[in-house]
Amino acid sequence: MTNSEHTARIRRILKEHGRLSTDPEALAAEQDLYQAGMTSHASVNVMLALEGEFEVEFPDHMLKRNVFNTIGSISAALDELNGA
């Protein structure tokens, strides 16, 4: 899977579950998702959707706000989980 396909899947999940006030397609990879309207409750829904979409499980040490803070940080965490 290419990086752009990876990012497109993350953006789709954010659109469906992130409850953002801004369209995820319009956000820069390093833009703060919480400032864009994501709540901590929505971040849990995003995490669960990511686990299903990418067939991974986030370990306890990754269950931190900064892991789900930006599209870039989510992508980096998924890369780490997939051994990329």
JOUR-V68534 format. One record per backbone hydrogen bond with DSSP energy under -1.0 kcal/mol. NH is the residue of the N-H (numbers start at 1). CO is the residue of the C=O. Records with the same first field share a line. If there is no record, write none. Layout:
NH: CO + CO
This chain:
6: 2
7: 3
8: 4
9: 5
10: 6
11: 7
12: 8
13: 9
14: 10
15: 11
16: 12
17: 13
18: 14
21: 36
26: 23
27: 24
31: 28
33: 69
36: 32
37: 34
38: 33
43: 39
44: 40
45: 41
46: 42
47: 43
48: 44
49: 45
50: 46
51: 47
52: 48
53: 49
54: 50
56: 51
62: 59
63: 60
64: 62
67: 64
72: 29
74: 70
75: 71
76: 72
77: 73
78: 74
79: 75
80: 76
81: 77
82: 78
83: 80
84: 79
